[in-house]
Amino acid sequence: MATTLLMAGDALPEVPISLRAARRVAAGVLWIYSNEVAQRDPALPAVHLCRFVHGGRTLGAGYFNRHSLIAGRVLARGDEPDLAAALLRHLKEALVRRRPLAPGESSRLVFSEADLLPGLVIDYYPPCAVLQSNTAGMDLLVPLLVERLPGLVADILGARLEGLALRCDGSARRLEAAERFSRVCFGDPGRLAAAAVEEDGVRYVADLLSGQKTGFFLDQRENRRFLARWVRRRPGARVLDLCCYSGGWGLRALCEGAGHVTFVDESREALRLLQAGLEANRISPGRTRVAAQEVFEFLAADPERYDVVVADPPAFVKSRPNLAKALKAYQRLNRLAWQRLAPGGVLITCSCSHLLTPDEFLALLGRAVAQAEGMAQVVYRGGQAADHPQLLSMPETGYLKCAGLLRIDTA
């Protein structure tokens, strides 16, 4: 936490920005790139809270990081006199937008830029939560957030927060020259490392301290519901869950009546969470197969055919320079996954790479099916759950794509 938080009444230092950046901020963009910063004060810390100004006018307030390509992030537009008050106002508004939550319902309470809180994610796994800071600038505000979050959850959601994990360990922090760490703010570490998550009656086990994202993929909620509807119409279906992690898709399929699910993931830690989920749902071992294998290796050797194949890989597109390589990887994965489908089966396939547009995703799926000399109907198109909203002025906040492809046999 490198810099003292400037509270109400303190004068925030000015960071002059270009005309282009000023216009973008006025249009609702919350990022200012390093080449849009007109002047830097070497006497100030590398990371600090500030006001963004152009031509004598304050466009907004937020934080600045001289080490990052995205050098400035706006927390409050206009001439905001109290940055801490603006932060808490946005936090309250985000929580209000998530109401009402059903008893025991998990939710993303804050989704970074989409909730006007760039760099901040808060996920709620009642009675615990994870506060994730992805930027060095947001780290400056973490002490205030940790202090106020329990009271806001109690006041707005009517729930007592019994555990809070701080996750500052995301890979994006490398781009910020920010230290990576995590810690327990309060609560039982054992409970946080094996948190119970329930979705539509299905029980999952999530590691809120070191698991992927904040421990579970809440963003796929609506897409898992499509899988559930499909499986209910085909009792006894055979399902292949690729890159299964803790079993978000496959456990749902088993609880909805699938006859057998094959889970594939190369992470032993992920499969440990999966096993805990199988036990929590009292799934018979005879209905599952677990393969601790790299997904391409598995697909190259597996001779089986499935009624449903789920391909939900990690983001292949980390940056624009590797886009072409990533597209080839997505296309290869989907071609091999398509070949594992039985006639009349459905491929549910996803991409969480925000640099890959929905149209580009469908196009590569078309090429993958064509390579396998197949024909497909698009029977489902989905995205991130509603508690992961997209800020219209920032397309980057819309990242998740999901498609359901029905295999049509014409012979």
Order of alpha helices (4+ residues) and beta strands (2+ residues): beta-alpha-beta-beta-beta-beta-alpha-beta-beta-beta-alpha-alpha-beta-beta-alpha-beta-beta-alpha-beta-alpha-beta-alpha-beta-alpha-beta-alpha-beta-alpha-beta-beta
